[in-house]
Structure formats: structure tokens, C-alpha cells
Amino acid sequence: MRVMGVDPGLTRCGLGAVEGRPGAPLSLVAVGVVRTGSGEELGTRLVGIEAGIERWLDEVRPDAVAVERVFAQHNVRTVMGTAQAAGIAVLCAARRGLPVALHTPSEVKAAVTGSGTADKKQVGTMITRLLRLAEMPKPADAADALALAICHIWRGGAQHRLAEAMARAGKGR
């Protein structure tokens, strides 16, 4: 399974693609960020994020897309920008008929480190080990995108198969 993870943000939108399955070694496909200028108009920034995500979808050709679920923060402006970027990622994937999963930051941290309260350095260290990389991906948004992809491979795939099986069972009645 190839999953593209998206760590949404208006200034830096982290993107990472990982291939693998539960119980088997994981492989890095690609990692990077889409950047927009903080002085640009919101619409221009969103168009830039969309273009970057579309380019990644063309190049990476994922089976699924995992996006960080936006959570409440004290800074409403930050939350709004993050939510808008997340919406663009969901839209781009849905337009292609790709399954989209939303994972909370604590779910992702727990999946890759064993602790839902791990810090960015711990997540980056585990990503580096799990993908057998020479160095930690930078910036942290890129590492977070890889963590989202790994989380989905390990957790989301099983959840999706369970939901499909339950739907089939319900239709058979």
C-alpha cells in the first residue's frame, strides 16, 4: 500500500509518501513541503497548495491519502489556515477517487512512537529509524507527513478493511 501523508499548513504544507504494509519494512517514496509566502493573499496561497498537492498526487500515485485532523488551538487564525489547507488536500484526493483518512496528532504520535504525547524530535527520530534514513527529514512538517502515512499504513488500512467488511455484512442481511 502506498500512502501520501499531508501535514496541512498555509506557510509549509508537509508531504510524504510511504509504501508498506503492517508487519513488513516500510519504504520512503518521497518527502517534501509545499511553501507559500505569508504575505500572499489567502486565495493565492490556497491555489499554490492545491497545485503542489496535485503535482505530488501525479508523481507519487498513492493508494490513499492521510491528512492530519485539525484540532482546536488557542490561535484561531492558525487553526483556520490549517483547516483550509487540510480541506484542499481532502478535495484533491476526493477529486481522484482516492480514500482519505483523517488522523489526530496524538494518534499519529502513538502509532510511530508508542506515546500520544511524544514531541517532534521523538517523532522525527522514529521516522528516521522506521524508514532507515541517513538523517531526520526536515523541516518537521515533512517528517510529520511521513508519520501520518506510516500511521495510516499501520492503523488506517485495517480500519478501512473492517469498515468494508461490516458494510458487506450489513448488505447481506
Secondary structure by P-SEA (a helix, b strand, c coil): cbbbbbbccccbbbbbbbbbcccbbbbbcbbbbbbbbccccaaaaaaaaaaaaaaaaaaccccbbbbccccccccaaaaaaaaaaaaaaaaaaaaabbbbbbbcaaaaaaaccccccccaaaaaaaaaaaacccccccaaaaaaaaaaaaaaaacaaaaaaaaaaaaaaaaac
